């Protein structure tokens, strides 16, 4: 029995450290989206279609807006970037304030690795892709 008493605290420590790390990956392989938090569709937007996209995303998927990755030269975390109808927008997530939920056919998040593969090195914090009905952009 003494050997079990010594192993139990180690096992609990491994579980306490390992479980959060396993969950921190943030999504399924290749999906680019946090687990269980896929695209935002017009159906999900529903009656909030009059809100700007920044407000919608902050209410529905706030984790998409959080800074990630390496620090910037001024000391903050890098910000998520925005792509509207396949065009990378200058600046950060504030550009989402220029669109309304009623203009959107899909909002999607790509993690830093997937975003960098698709859009280049300046998007390591991730990308919020917006497809509007106006231009029928694709992804």
C-alpha positions in Angstrom: 0.0 0.0 0.0 2.8 2.5 0.7 3.8 2.5 -3.0 0.2 3.4 -4.0 0.3 6.3 -1.6 3.4 7.7 -3.3 2.1 7.2 -6.8 -1.3 8.8 -6.2 0.0 12.4 -5.7 2.1 12.0 -8.9 -0.8 10.8 -10.9 -3.0 13.6 -9.7 -0.3 16.1 -10.5 0.1 14.7 -14.0 -3.7 14.8 -14.5 -3.9 18.4 -13.2 -1.1 19.6 -15.6 -1.9 17.3 -18.5 -5.6 17.9 -18.8 -5.5 21.7 -19.3 -2.6 21.2 -21.8 -4.6 18.7 -23.8 -7.6 21.0 -23.9 -5.4 24.0 -24.9 -4.9 22.9 -28.5 -8.2 24.7 -29.2 -9.7 22.6 -32.0 -9.8 19.6 -34.2 -7.0 19.0 -36.6 -7.1 21.2 -39.7 -10.4 22.9 -38.7 -8.8 26.2 -37.6 -11.7 26.7 -35.2 -11.9 26.2 -31.5 -13.5 22.9 -30.5 -17.3 23.2 -30.7 -17.1 26.8 -31.9 -17.3 26.7 -35.7 -18.4 29.2 -38.2 -21.0 31.9 -37.4 -23.8 31.6 -39.9 -26.8 33.9 -40.6 -29.0 31.4 -38.9 -26.9 31.7 -35.7 -26.9 35.5 -36.0 -30.7 35.5 -36.2 -32.3 38.6 -34.7 -28.9 40.2 -34.0 -28.4 40.9 -37.7 -28.5 44.7 -37.0 -25.4 44.5 -34.8 -21.9 45.2 -36.1 -19.7 42.2 -36.6 -17.3 43.2 -33.8 -20.2 43.2 -31.3 -21.5 39.9 -32.7 -18.1 38.2 -32.5 -17.5 39.5 -29.0 -20.8 38.1 -27.9 -20.7 34.8 -29.8 -17.0 33.9 -30.0 -15.0 36.3 -27.7 -12.0 34.0 -27.8 -11.6 34.9 -31.5 -10.7 38.5 -30.6 -8.0 37.7 -28.0 -4.4 38.6 -28.7 -2.1 35.6 -29.2 1.4 34.6 -30.1 4.5 36.7 -29.9 4.7 40.2 -28.4 4.7 43.2 -30.6 7.6 45.7 -30.4 5.4 47.9 -28.3 4.8 45.1 -25.8 1.3 43.9 -26.6 0.1 40.6 -28.0 -0.4 40.4 -31.7 -4.0 41.0 -32.7 -6.2 38.8 -34.9 -6.5 40.0 -38.5 -9.6 40.2 -40.6 -10.2 39.0 -44.2 -13.3 40.2 -46.0 -14.3 38.4 -49.1 -10.7 36.9 -49.5 -9.0 40.3 -49.0 -6.8 40.8 -46.0 -7.7 44.1 -44.4 -5.3 46.6 -42.8 -5.3 46.9 -39.1 -7.0 44.6 -36.6 -10.4 43.4 -35.5 -11.9 47.0 -35.4 -12.6 46.7 -39.1 -15.4 44.3 -38.1 -17.3 47.4 -36.9 -17.8 48.5 -40.5 -20.1 45.5 -41.3 -23.5 44.4 -40.0 -24.7 40.9 -39.4 -27.2 41.2 -42.1 -24.4 41.6 -44.7 -22.7 38.3 -43.8 -23.1 34.7 -45.2 -20.3 33.3 -43.0 -17.8 34.3 -40.3 -15.0 31.9 -39.7 -11.9 31.8 -37.5 -8.5 30.4 -38.6 -5.9 29.8 -36.0 -2.4 31.2 -36.4 -0.9 28.2 -38.1 -3.7 27.8 -40.6 -3.9 31.6 -41.2 -0.1 31.8 -41.8 -0.3 29.0 -44.3 -3.1 30.7 -46.2 -2.3 34.5 -45.8 1.4 34.8 -44.9 3.5 35.6 -41.9 1.7 38.7 -40.7 -1.3 36.8 -39.4 0.2 34.5 -36.7 -2.4 35.6 -34.2 -5.1 34.2 -36.4 -7.6 35.5 -38.9 -11.4 36.1 -38.8 -12.6 35.4 -42.3 -15.9 37.2 -43.3 -17.8 36.3 -46.4 -20.5 38.7 -47.4 -23.4 38.2 -49.8 -22.4 41.3 -51.8 -19.3 39.9 -53.4 -19.9 36.2 -52.9 -16.3 35.8 -51.8 -14.9 32.4 -51.1 -12.5 30.7 -48.9 
